[in-house]
Amino acid sequence: MTLQHKIQSLMETLDPSHLEVINESHQHNVPVDSESHFKVIAVSDQFEGLNRIQRHRKVNQLLAEPLQQGVHALSLHLWTSTEWMSRNGMVADSPNCRGGGSHTH
């Protein structure tokens, strides 16, 4: 099972109404087929009543094991259904890589 699939599976335990686990490693200076940079977009009513830090802590705790397997960056976008609807389902694009190694993509 890929790291991306592990993250997806664990995030499913939050019973999300919307979930995207995006491997953005290809946008960085890492070897081809790396699984080091992820963007997670999750909409779950389990985030109701939790502030941003509490939501991040909840997800980081949930993903503790896969995060120890070489994840360098994890971008979390965590909302309740109401918040997601008010955003019209829009999430900002991730910024471009600002440097690093010189691996060929």
Rosetta blueprint (number, residue, H / E / L):
1 M L
2 T L
3 L H
4 Q H
5 H H
6 K H
7 I H
8 Q H
9 S H
10 L H
11 M H
12 E H
13 T L
14 L L
15 D L
16 P L
17 S L
18 H E
19 L E
20 E E
21 V E
22 I E
23 N E
24 E L
25 S H
26 H H
27 Q H
28 H L
29 N E
30 V L
31 P L
32 V L
33 D L
34 S L
35 E L
36 S L
37 H E
38 F E
39 K E
40 V E
41 I E
42 A E
43 V E
44 S L
45 D H
46 Q H
47 F H
48 E L
49 G L
50 L L
51 N L
52 R H
53 I H
54 Q H
55 R H
56 H H
57 R H
58 K H
59 V H
60 N H
61 Q H
62 L H
63 L L
64 A H
65 E H
66 P H
67 L H
68 Q L
69 Q L
70 G L
71 V L
72 H L
73 A E
74 L E
75 S E
76 L E
77 H E
78 L E
79 W E
80 T L
81 S H
82 T H
83 E H
84 W H
85 M H
86 S H
87 R L
88 N L
89 G L
90 M L
91 V L
92 A L
93 D L
94 S L
95 P L
96 N L
97 C L
98 R L
99 G L
100 G E
101 G L
102 S L
103 H L
104 T L
105 H L
